[in-house]
Amino acid sequence: MKHAPFIVLVLAVGLVMTSPCFGSEDNYMLGSWQLTGTWYGGSDGAKFQLTVIPRPGWVEDYRVFFHLAQAAPTPVGTPATGSISRRALRTGAKYEMLAMVMANTADLNPASPPTILAIHAFGSLSNCDTLTLVYDLFGGYFWPTTKVPFQSPPDFPMAPTPFSETYHRMPASCKVCSAP
């Protein structure tokens, strides 16, 4: 029995090393899955590349950048940017996301004033490589406005809510590529 602590340690390390997320780039840290990385996915109606970057000095707080993969005609707009933070939420979700886009339907300069699009969602990881976002706000504000996004009701809905999107993490290695 004097080797029991050593055997327990070896078994524990073996379990951690066989975790599906262990060794994946930025996926596994102290038993929790991390959001940092590049993701791809969306819904049936729209596909996105999602980039998640940690906010320096904060724990489980990230910056998000959505880039729409859609052909014209669409409004001219900025990428959706915002934040996603780990929260203890009544919904059972682990993360809360807020993001904004500025969009304009005019394709000539000077363009008409842009519209501010506010996006709010709750997120959860079903595994270390699959993120689901459930949106409860996707609304627009005419600009100029005295309304504050997320604090005032939007002027119009961009899409009926709730709706969900699923994202998959870009792999950290290329299994089909030839080695140098």
QUIVEN-V498225 format. One record per run of one state. SS is the DSSP state (hx for helix, st for strand, lp for the rest). FROM is the first residue (numbers start at 1). LEN is the number of residues. If there is no record, write none. Layout:
BEGIN
SS/FROM/LEN + SS/FROM/LEN
END
This chain:
BEGIN
lp/1/3 + hx/4/14 + lp/18/10 + st/28/2 + lp/30/2 + st/32/2 + lp/34/3 + st/37/6 + lp/43/4 + st/47/8 + lp/55/6 + st/61/8 + lp/69/7 + st/76/2 + lp/78/2 + st/80/7 + lp/87/8 + st/95/10 + lp/105/10 + st/115/13 + lp/128/2 + st/130/13 + lp/143/13 + st/156/2 + lp/158/5 + st/163/7 + lp/170/11
END
